[in-house]
Amino acid sequence: MDIKGTLHASVLLTCVIICCNALRPVSAYLYNNRYAGDQVFRITPGNENEVQALRSILGRIKVDFWQPNGASLIHRNATVDVHVKRSDTQGLHVRLKQESIDYRVFISNLQKEIEKQTGYRSSRRRRSESQYDYEVYHSLEEIQNWMLEMNRTQPDLVDMFSVGKSYEGRPLYVLQLGKRSRPQKKAVWIDCGVHAREWIGPAFCQWFVKEAIGSYQYDSVMTRLLNQLNFYVMPVFNVDGYRFSWTTDRFWRKTRSKNHKFHCRGVDANRNWKVKWCEEGASSHPCDDTYCGPFPESEPEVKAVAKFLRKHKKRIKAYISIHAYAQMLLYPYSYKYATIPNFDCVELAAHNAVTALYSAYGVRYRYGPASTTLYVSSGSSIDWAYRNGIPYAFAFELRDTGYFGFLLPETLISPTCTETMRAVKAIASGLLKKCETDRETFPYI
């Protein structure tokens, strides 16, 4: 072949390579393929010896705890879900078998599961605000544009405002929902996306707004709720972390604040509240996922929301924070094993909520005090809200119980949000009724 022919063939080959790469699905490049070969293990230690052995094994390799949040929370007969790097999977298999600890692999290739969750859909589904798709996960930019659009198109029921700015300078937007009937209405606060990797949270907050506005005219329950209550809905609490979970690390949990002594970034925004701060269930080490921060309300996101809640605490009767995953409805206390003064009223509200949730698809939620139902943790938002006079403080842990974990498929957004909507409506409806122990505990209700 002559030089001209060789050059022609080379150009053709280059075109073929470029075209083939251009036609490859975007998902092939998600997170630079960083999770290829990583696995998620579900491990169940059966006795105290196995608990100690498992803590020791996991202490020698760097794992990402999905459930519970750290090695200190491992207990016998309680499942432990951990994300393990490809380089450590074989060694972990060997050690668990040597110790005869029961386990199974839930996700054998994490990269493929990530791509299944978000990678193969067409981006056209998320483009138009008038045809906004509530059954896919949305980036921070898309969510904020959607909020602006809701504010623009629904002036009678929606008012958008910012409570402050994040560490990286992003606005902390909140939507106020409700009929402008009288100035001092009771209110409900709902936040989502406190932990960045829990994507079903922001999906629910958007779903709630859509359903509330869309059903206001014909659903008598929603009409009554929006006429008599205001709802403050914060779709993404941890805006910096959520964006980072889309661009760089799908399993990022914390905020993105810098630490001057350590190279590790971020604080657990649900361990940073000024209530039994940095005690049991929180870590003082900046590299841990449950790091409590250098001081209470060190995170601008927490400080901004706390300031808003303090200012309006006389009107806010319920605080609801949406998390994942576990299928639980939790209420105070998180930091101690004790019964709250208005336990009967809160317990009844929780019972009604999980019953309403169950009525949709038969999905069962456990409910109870966070300390006994999940685990002890300090510096949590529900304890802070309750301590500051908000009588009903709840944390939802949405679907599922671990099969998908943080990678809940988009096909499950609709059923998860539909059932959760029923639960939240039940809690809000309960606020319009009187409960005796509430009046004794919180006399200004």
C-alpha positions as CSV (number, residue, x, y, z in Angstrom):
1,M,0.0,0.0,0.0
2,D,1.4,3.5,-0.9
3,I,1.7,6.4,1.5
4,K,-1.5,8.0,0.2
5,G,-3.4,4.7,0.7
6,T,-1.9,4.2,4.2
7,L,-3.0,7.7,5.2
8,H,-6.5,7.1,3.9
9,A,-6.8,3.9,5.8
10,S,-5.5,5.5,9.0
11,V,-8.1,8.3,8.7
12,L,-10.9,5.8,8.2
13,L,-9.8,3.7,11.2
14,T,-9.6,6.9,13.4
15,C,-13.2,7.8,12.2
16,V,-14.4,4.3,13.1
17,I,-12.9,4.5,16.6
18,I,-14.3,8.0,17.2
19,C,-17.7,7.1,15.9
20,C,-17.9,3.8,17.9
21,N,-16.9,5.7,21.1
22,A,-19.4,8.4,20.4
23,L,-22.2,5.8,20.1
24,R,-21.3,4.0,23.3
25,P,-23.8,4.7,26.1
26,V,-22.8,7.6,28.5
27,S,-23.1,5.1,31.3
28,A,-19.8,3.4,30.2
29,Y,-18.1,6.5,31.6
30,L,-20.1,7.0,34.7
31,Y,-17.8,8.0,37.6
32,N,-14.8,7.0,35.3
33,N,-15.6,3.4,35.9
34,R,-14.3,3.7,39.4
35,Y,-16.7,1.1,40.9
36,A,-15.9,-1.7,38.4
37,G,-15.6,-5.0,40.3
38,D,-16.5,-3.5,43.7
39,Q,-19.0,-5.5,45.7
40,V,-21.6,-5.0,48.4
41,F,-21.6,-7.7,51.1
42,R,-24.4,-8.4,53.6
43,I,-22.8,-10.0,56.6
44,T,-24.6,-11.3,59.7
45,P,-22.5,-12.1,62.8
46,G,-24.3,-14.7,64.9
47,N,-22.6,-14.2,68.3
48,E,-20.3,-11.9,70.2
49,N,-17.1,-13.6,69.0
50,E,-18.2,-13.2,65.4
51,V,-19.0,-9.5,66.1
52,Q,-15.5,-8.9,67.4
53,A,-13.9,-10.9,64.5
54,L,-15.9,-8.9,61.9
55,R,-15.0,-5.6,63.5
56,S,-11.4,-6.6,63.3
57,I,-11.6,-7.8,59.7
58,L,-13.4,-4.6,58.5
59,G,-11.0,-2.5,60.5
60,R,-8.0,-3.8,58.4
61,I,-9.5,-2.8,55.1
62,K,-11.2,0.4,54.0
63,V,-14.9,-0.3,53.5
64,D,-17.8,2.0,52.9
65,F,-20.5,1.2,55.6
66,W,-24.0,1.3,54.1
67,Q,-25.8,-0.1,57.2
68,P,-25.0,0.5,60.0
69,N,-22.9,3.7,59.8
70,G,-19.7,2.2,61.4
71,A,-18.0,-0.8,63.0
72,S,-18.9,0.2,66.5
73,L,-22.6,-0.3,65.6
74,I,-22.2,-3.9,64.6
75,H,-24.2,-6.3,66.8
76,R,-25.0,-10.0,66.7
77,N,-27.8,-11.2,64.5
78,A,-28.0,-7.7,62.9
79,T,-27.1,-7.4,59.2
80,V,-24.1,-5.4,58.1
81,D,-24.1,-4.0,54.5
82,V,-20.6,-2.9,53.3
83,H,-19.3,-1.7,50.0
84,V,-15.9,-3.3,49.4
85,K,-13.3,-2.2,46.8
86,R,-12.5,-4.7,44.1
87,S,-8.9,-5.2,45.4
88,D,-10.3,-6.3,48.8
89,T,-13.2,-8.5,47.8
90,Q,-11.3,-11.8,47.5
91,G,-9.5,-11.3,50.8
92,L,-12.8,-10.6,52.6
93,H,-14.4,-13.7,51.1
94,V,-11.5,-15.8,52.5
95,R,-11.6,-14.2,56.0
96,L,-15.4,-14.5,56.4
97,K,-15.2,-18.2,55.4
98,Q,-12.3,-18.7,57.8
99,E,-14.3,-17.2,60.7
100,S,-17.5,-19.1,59.5
101,I,-19.4,-15.8,59.5
102,D,-22.6,-15.9,57.5
103,Y,-22.6,-13.6,54.5
104,R,-23.8,-13.1,50.9
105,V,-22.9,-10.8,48.1
106,F,-25.8,-8.5,47.4
107,I,-24.2,-6.6,44.5
108,S,-21.4,-8.5,42.6
109,N,-20.4,-5.5,40.3
110,L,-21.3,-2.1,41.7
111,Q,-20.4,-0.3,38.5
112,K,-23.0,-2.3,36.5
113,E,-25.7,-1.6,39.2
114,I,-25.0,2.1,39.1
115,E,-25.3,2.1,35.3
116,K,-28.6,0.2,35.6
117,Q,-30.0,2.8,38.0
118,T,-29.3,5.9,36.0
119,G,-27.1,5.2,32.9
120,Y,-29.3,3.9,30.1
121,R,-32.1,6.4,30.1
122,S,-32.5,9.2,27.5
123,S,-31.7,12.6,28.8
124,R,-34.7,14.0,26.8
125,R,-36.9,12.7,29.6
126,R,-35.6,15.4,31.9
127,R,-35.5,18.4,29.6
128,S,-38.9,20.1,29.6
129,E,-40.3,21.6,32.8
130,S,-43.9,21.2,31.5
131,Q,-43.2,17.5,31.1
132,Y,-41.0,17.1,34.1
133,D,-40.4,13.4,34.8
134,Y,-40.9,12.6,38.5
135,E,-39.9,9.0,37.9
136,V,-36.3,9.6,37.3
137,Y,-33.5,11.0,39.5
138,H,-32.6,14.6,38.8
139,S,-29.3,16.5,39.2
140,L,-29.1,19.5,41.5
141,E,-29.3,22.0,38.6
142,E,-32.5,20.3,37.3
143,I,-34.1,20.3,40.7
144,Q,-33.3,24.0,41.3
145,N,-34.7,24.9,37.8
146,W,-37.8,22.9,38.6
147,M,-38.2,24.8,41.8
148,L,-38.0,28.1,40.0
149,E,-40.6,26.9,37.5
150,M,-43.0,25.7,40.3
151,N,-42.6,29.1,41.9
152,R,-43.3,30.9,38.6
153,T,-46.3,28.8,37.5
154,Q,-48.1,28.2,40.9
155,P,-48.2,31.7,42.5
156,D,-51.3,30.9,44.5
157,L,-49.9,27.9,46.3
158,V,-46.1,28.1,46.1
159,D,-43.5,30.6,47.4
160,M,-39.8,30.0,46.9
161,F,-37.1,31.4,49.2
162,S,-33.6,30.7,50.3
163,V,-32.6,30.2,54.0
164,G,-28.9,30.8,53.3
165,K,-25.9,29.5,51.3
166,S,-23.9,26.2,51.4
167,Y,-20.2,25.9,52.1
168,E,-19.5,26.1,48.4
169,G,-21.8,29.1,48.0
170,R,-24.9,27.5,46.6
171,P,-28.4,28.8,47.6
172,L,-30.4,26.7,50.1
173,Y,-33.8,26.8,48.5
174,V,-37.1,26.0,50.2
175,L,-40.6,25.9,48.7
176,Q,-43.5,27.1,50.9
177,L,-46.7,25.3,50.0
178,G,-50.1,26.5,51.2
179,K,-53.1,28.7,50.5
180,R,-52.5,32.3,51.7
181,S,-55.5,32.4,54.0
182,R,-54.1,33.7,57.2
183,P,-50.6,34.7,58.4
184,Q,-50.0,32.5,61.4
185,K,-50.9,29.0,60.1
186,K,-49.4,25.9,61.7
187,A,-46.6,24.5,59.6
188,V,-44.8,21.3,58.6
189,W,-41.1,21.2,57.7
190,I,-39.9,18.5,55.3
191,D,-36.3,18.2,54.2
192,C,-34.7,15.7,51.9
193,G,-31.1,15.0,50.8
194,V,-29.4,15.5,54.1
195,H,-27.1,12.6,53.1
196,A,-25.9,13.0,49.5
197,R,-26.1,9.4,48.3
198,E,-29.7,8.9,49.4
199,W,-31.2,10.0,46.0
200,I,-34.7,8.7,46.7
201,G,-35.0,11.6,49.3
202,P,-35.0,14.5,46.8
203,A,-37.1,12.5,44.5
204,F,-39.8,12.2,47.2
205,C,-39.7,16.0,48.1
206,Q,-40.3,16.8,44.4
207,W,-43.1,14.1,44.3
208,F,-44.7,15.6,47.4
209,V,-44.8,19.1,45.8
210,K,-46.2,17.7,42.6
211,E,-48.9,15.7,44.3
212,A,-49.9,18.5,46.8
213,I,-50.4,21.0,44.0
214,G,-51.8,18.6,41.5
215,S,-54.4,17.2,43.9
216,Y,-55.4,20.4,45.7
217,Q,-58.5,21.0,43.6
218,Y,-60.0,17.5,43.9
219,D,-58.5,15.7,46.9
220,S,-60.5,16.9,50.0
221,V,-57.7,15.9,52.4
222,M,-55.1,17.9,50.4
223,T,-57.4,20.8,50.1
224,R,-57.9,20.9,53.8
225,L,-54.1,20.5,54.5
226,L,-53.0,23.3,52.2
227,N,-55.8,25.6,53.4
228,Q,-55.0,25.1,57.1
229,L,-51.2,24.4,57.1
230,N,-48.1,25.6,55.4
231,F,-45.5,23.1,54.2
232,Y,-41.9,24.1,54.0
233,V,-40.2,21.7,51.6
234,M,-36.4,21.6,51.1
235,P,-35.7,19.1,48.3
236,V,-31.9,19.1,48.7
237,F,-30.5,20.0,52.2
238,N,-26.9,19.0,51.4
239,V,-26.6,20.7,48.0
240,D,-22.8,20.5,47.7
241,G,-22.7,16.8,48.7
242,Y,-25.6,15.9,46.4
243,R,-23.9,17.5,43.4
244,F,-20.7,15.7,44.3
245,S,-22.6,12.4,44.3
246,W,-23.6,13.1,40.7
247,T,-20.2,14.2,39.4
248,T,-17.6,12.3,41.3
249,D,-18.5,9.9,44.1
250,R,-21.9,8.2,43.9
251,F,-21.7,7.1,47.6
252,W,-20.7,10.4,49.1
253,R,-22.6,11.0,52.3
254,K,-21.3,14.2,54.1
255,T,-21.2,17.9,53.3
256,R,-18.2,19.2,51.4
257,S,-16.6,21.5,53.9
258,K,-12.8,21.5,54.2
259,N,-10.9,20.4,57.3
260,H,-7.7,22.3,57.9
261,K,-5.9,19.5,59.8
262,F,-7.0,16.6,57.6
263,H,-7.2,16.1,53.9
264,C,-10.7,14.5,54.4
265,R,-13.7,16.7,53.6
266,G,-17.2,17.0,54.9
267,V,-19.3,16.6,58.0
268,D,-22.3,14.3,58.6
269,A,-25.1,16.9,58.5
270,N,-27.2,14.6,60.8
271,R,-24.6,14.6,63.6
272,N,-23.9,18.4,63.6
273,W,-27.0,19.6,65.5
274,K,-26.7,21.2,68.9
275,V,-28.2,18.4,71.0
276,K,-25.9,16.0,72.8
277,W,-23.4,16.9,70.1
278,C,-20.6,14.4,69.3
279,E,-21.5,11.8,71.9
280,E,-22.4,8.2,71.2
281,G,-23.1,7.3,67.6
282,A,-21.0,10.2,66.2
283,S,-17.3,10.3,65.3
284,S,-14.8,13.1,66.2
285,H,-12.6,12.0,63.3
286,P,-12.9,14.1,60.1
287,C,-12.4,11.1,57.8
288,D,-15.3,9.1,59.2
289,D,-18.8,9.2,57.6
290,T,-20.4,10.1,60.9
291,Y,-18.0,13.0,61.7
292,C,-19.8,15.4,63.9
293,G,-17.8,18.5,62.8
294,P,-15.5,20.8,64.7
295,F,-18.4,22.3,66.7
296,P,-22.3,22.2,66.6
297,E,-23.8,23.9,63.6
298,S,-20.3,24.2,62.0
299,E,-21.9,23.5,58.7
300,P,-23.6,26.5,57.0
301,E,-26.4,24.2,55.8
302,V,-27.3,23.0,59.3
303,K,-26.9,26.5,60.8
304,A,-29.2,28.1,58.2
305,V,-32.0,25.5,58.7
306,A,-31.6,25.6,62.5
307,K,-31.9,29.4,62.4
308,F,-35.1,29.2,60.3
309,L,-36.7,26.6,62.5
310,R,-35.8,28.5,65.6
311,K,-37.4,31.6,64.2
312,H,-40.7,29.8,63.3
313,K,-40.8,27.1,66.0
314,K,-44.0,28.4,67.5
315,R,-45.8,27.6,64.2
316,I,-43.9,24.5,63.1
317,K,-45.7,21.6,64.6
318,A,-44.0,18.8,62.7
319,Y,-40.4,18.3,61.5
320,I,-39.9,15.5,58.9
321,S,-36.6,14.4,57.5
322,I,-36.4,11.9,54.6
323,H,-33.6,9.4,54.5
324,A,-32.8,5.9,53.1
325,Y,-32.6,3.0,53.4
326,A,-34.2,0.6,56.0
327,Q,-38.1,1.0,55.7
328,M,-38.5,2.7,59.1
329,L,-40.2,5.6,60.7
330,L,-38.2,7.0,63.6
331,Y,-38.9,9.6,66.3
332,P,-36.9,10.8,69.3
333,Y,-34.9,10.1,71.2
334,S,-31.9,9.2,69.0
335,Y,-29.3,9.9,71.7
336,K,-30.7,8.0,74.6
337,Y,-33.0,5.1,75.6
338,A,-35.8,7.0,77.1
339,T,-39.5,7.8,76.4
340,I,-40.4,11.3,75.2
341,P,-43.1,13.1,77.3
342,N,-45.7,13.1,74.5
343,F,-44.9,9.5,73.5
344,D,-48.6,8.4,73.2
345,C,-49.4,11.1,70.7
346,V,-46.2,10.6,68.6
347,E,-46.6,6.8,68.7
348,L,-50.2,7.1,67.5
349,A,-49.1,9.5,64.7
350,A,-46.3,7.0,63.7
351,H,-48.8,4.1,63.8
352,N,-51.3,5.9,61.6
353,A,-48.5,6.9,59.2
354,V,-47.1,3.3,58.6
355,T,-50.7,2.0,58.4
356,A,-51.4,4.5,55.6
357,L,-48.1,3.6,53.9
358,Y,-48.9,-0.1,54.1
359,S,-52.3,0.5,52.5
360,A,-50.7,1.4,49.1
361,Y,-48.6,-1.7,48.3
362,G,-48.4,-3.8,51.5
363,V,-44.9,-2.6,52.3
364,R,-44.1,-2.9,56.0
365,Y,-42.2,-0.3,58.0
366,R,-40.9,-0.6,61.5
367,Y,-41.5,2.4,63.7
368,G,-40.4,3.5,67.1
369,P,-37.7,5.6,68.9
370,A,-34.6,6.0,66.8
371,S,-32.3,4.7,69.5
372,T,-34.0,1.4,69.9
373,T,-35.4,0.9,66.4
374,L,-32.2,1.8,64.5
375,Y,-29.2,2.8,66.7
376,V,-28.1,5.4,69.1
377,S,-26.8,8.6,67.5
378,S,-26.1,12.1,68.9
379,G,-26.5,15.5,67.3
380,S,-29.4,14.4,65.1
381,S,-32.0,16.8,63.5
382,I,-35.0,15.1,65.0
383,D,-33.7,15.3,68.6
384,W,-32.8,19.0,68.0
385,A,-36.2,19.8,66.5
386,Y,-38.0,18.1,69.4
387,R,-35.7,19.7,72.0
388,N,-36.6,23.1,70.4
389,G,-40.3,22.7,70.9
390,I,-41.5,21.0,67.7
391,P,-43.7,18.2,69.1
392,Y,-43.7,15.8,66.2
393,A,-40.2,15.1,64.8
394,F,-39.8,12.2,62.4
395,A,-37.1,10.6,60.3
396,F,-38.2,8.3,57.5
397,E,-35.8,5.7,56.2
398,L,-37.4,4.9,52.8
399,R,-37.1,1.7,50.7
400,D,-35.6,-0.7,50.5
401,T,-34.1,-3.1,53.1
402,G,-30.8,-3.6,51.4
403,Y,-31.2,-5.5,48.1
404,F,-30.6,-2.3,46.1
405,G,-29.6,-0.1,49.1
406,F,-28.7,3.4,47.9
407,L,-29.2,2.3,44.3
408,L,-33.0,2.1,44.4
409,P,-34.0,1.7,40.7
410,E,-36.0,4.5,39.0
411,T,-38.8,2.0,38.5
412,L,-39.4,2.1,42.3
413,I,-39.5,5.9,42.6
414,S,-43.3,6.0,41.9
415,P,-44.4,3.3,44.4
416,T,-42.0,4.5,47.1
417,C,-43.1,8.1,46.8
418,T,-46.8,7.1,46.5
419,E,-46.8,5.2,49.8
420,T,-44.6,7.7,51.6
421,M,-47.0,10.5,50.4
422,R,-49.8,8.6,52.3
423,A,-47.8,8.5,55.4
424,V,-46.8,12.2,55.4
425,K,-50.5,13.1,54.7
426,A,-51.5,11.0,57.7
427,I,-49.0,12.8,60.0
428,A,-50.1,16.3,58.7
429,S,-53.8,15.4,59.1
430,G,-53.1,14.4,62.7
431,L,-51.9,17.9,63.4
432,L,-55.4,19.3,62.8
433,K,-56.7,17.2,65.7
434,K,-56.0,17.6,69.4
435,C,-53.9,15.1,71.4
436,E,-54.0,15.4,75.2
437,T,-50.4,14.7,76.0
438,D,-49.3,17.3,73.4
439,R,-51.1,20.1,75.3
440,E,-49.5,19.0,78.6
441,T,-46.0,18.8,77.1
442,F,-46.2,21.7,74.7
443,P,-48.8,24.1,76.2
444,Y,-48.6,26.7,73.4
445,I,-50.0,24.2,70.8
